Amino acid sequence: MSNYIKFLPSYLIKRYQGWKATGFEENKSWFARMADVDQTPRVMVISCCDSRVHATAMFGVDTGEFFIHRNIANLIPPYKPDGDHHGTSAAVEYGVSSLEVSNLIVLGHSNCGGINGAYHLCKGTKNQKKSIFVHKWLSILQPAYNNISKEGTDEMQIKSLEKESIKISIKNLIEFPFIKESLEKEKLVIHGLWHDIASGELEMLDPSNSNFIKI
């Protein structure tokens, strides 16, 4: 295994050293205090692995404020306690049942490669690159694909799927018994957000009509 492990790139080492000398040193006592107590985030964010999505920067939060789980296309799978490995379901369970976050955000975004791939997978587009894990994960979006209008261009339908996927993930969330219990006891609130990377705009799912509105 040692043949495959390399030193960290020098630019990352320099960035770390810069942060350690400034950001950390200037707030040293605060970091020490955080290390001595359990984390108590009020918000959990489920966002995409996409490197362009930066929830902490978007909301201007400090270390310890957000409990964040990232996966391809910010998806929530259906509740399936079959004893298999379920990273996203485990993160949701920990955030809600152990950390007792009061707000759970599903954060989607524009130009999502995962949503694009799911669209073509569900559509049956030929020459899709085979995968070991990705296609199985993206199949979660089949119900969302079935819900979108098939009129208009692929680009229009993919944008619709980006937002419909958030609704399906929320629907799947509510199927988790501990989520439903927290919702019924009013200990938890769920939010659906869609972020336009190019414009910086953020849209919120309106619970009254299931449409997205600009914030």
N, C-alpha and C positions, 0 to 999 in steps of 0.2 A: 504493500500500500504506500510506503514511503516514496516510491518512485513516482507517484502521481501527485504528491503534495508539494506545493511550491510556496515560496515566500509571497507575502502580500505585495501587490504592485506598489512601487515607490510613491506614486501620486496619492494613493489611499493612506499610506503611512504618514505622509506629510499633512494630509487633511486631518487625520486623527490627532496628530501632534499639535496642530494649530488649534483644534477644538479643546484639547486637554489644557493647553496653555492659556486659553482665553475663556471660552464658554463654560468650561468645567471649573476652572480656578475661581472665576468671578462668582460662581454659585456653589462653591464647595460645601458649605454648611447645609444648603438645601438638599443637595444630592445625598449627603450623609444621613440627613433626617429621613429621606425617602427610603434609603436602604434599610433603615431600622424598623420600618413599619410595613404592613401589608399594603399592596396597591388597592386603591379605592376609586377606580374610574367610574364616572357617572354615565359614560357613553361607550357603546360598542359600535364599531364601524366594520361592515363587511364590504370590502372594496376589491377592485381588480388588481391582479399582479402587475398590470401595465405600469412601467416606470414613469409614465407621464402623470399618473394620478397620485396626488400628494395630499391626503386628507388633513394631516396635521398642519401643513402650511396653509391650506385653504381656510381652515377655521382658526388659525393662529393659536393653537393649543401648546401647552408646555408638556414636558415629560411627565408621564403618570396620569394624564387627563383622559386619554383615549385608550381603550382596549381594542386593538385592530387585528382583524383576520383578513388575509388576502388570498384570493384564488383566481383561477382563470374565469373571467367574465362575471365576477362577483355573484356567483350562484349559490343558492341554498338547495340542497337535494331534498327529496321527499324524506319524511321520517321513516327510517328503516333500521330498527334495532336487531340486526341479524348477527351480531357478534363479529362482523368484519371491521376493517379499519375505515373510520369515517372522520377525517381530520376536521372538516368544516362543522359537522354535527357536534363533535367533541368541543370545538372552540365555542360554539353557540351555547352548549350546555354549561360550560365553565363560566362564560360571561354572564349568563342569566341566573344560573342556580348557585354558583359559588361567589362570584363578584357582585351579584345582584345589581347590575347596571339598570338604570331607569329609562334609558333611551337606546334603541337599537336601530341603526341606520344601514340601509342597503344602498350603496353608492355606485351607480352606473356611470358610464361616460361615453362620449362620442368617439367614433372611429375605433371601436373596440375590436381587436383582432379575433378574440374569442367569439364574439357575437357574429362577426363576419363568417368565421369558420362554421359556426352552428347553423347559420342561415343556409349556406351551401350544402352542408351535410343533410339538413332536413329537406332541402329542395331536391337533393339527389344529383347535384352537379357532378359531372364526370371529372376524372383526373384529380380527385381530392387526394392529397398526400396521406398515406396510411399512417396510423399512429397506434401506439400500444395502450396509452391511457387517455389521451385528449378527447378522442371521438366519443368514448364511453361517457366521459364527464359532460361533454357538450350535449349529449342526448337528453339531459335534464330539460333542455329548452324545447323539446318537441311540442309540448302543450302551448308554449308561448308562440311558436311558429304557426301552429294551427289557428291561433286567435287573430293574427294580423291579416290585414287586407292584402290580397295577392294582386291588387291593381297597382300600376305605377312601375317605376324602374326598380332594379335590384337595390340601388342606393337608398331609395325611399323606403323600401320594405325593411332593409337592414336597420335604418334609423328607427323605424317603428318597433322592430324586434329589440333594440337596445332598451327601450322603455317598457315594452311588454314583459321582458325578462325580469325586470324589477318587480312587477306585479306578481309574476309566477313565483318568484323567490319568497315574496311576502306571504303568498298563499301557502307555500310549503312550510314556512316558518310557523304559521298558526296551527299546523297539524302536529307540532311537537307538543306533547302533553304539558311539559313544564312551562313552555311559552304561553300556551292557552291559559294555564292557571294564573300566571303572572299578569296576563292581560285582564283576565276577569277580576282579579283582586286590585287592579289599577296600580300595580307596582311597576309596570312596564308599558312603554309606548313605542310603536314601530313607525319608522319614517322611510319613505322612498325618495331618493334624490338622483337626479341625472345631471352630470357636469359636462358642459361644452368646453373642451380643452382649448380650442382656438380663440373663443370669445371670452372665456372666463366665466360665462354665465352659469348659474345654478338653477335648476328647476326642481320643484317639490311636488310630490304626488298629493293631489287634493282628495281627501277622503270622502268628500261629498259627491264627487262625480267621477272619480278614478282618472281624471285628466292631470297632466303635468302643467304647473303654472310657474312663471319666473319668480324668483325671490328678489 
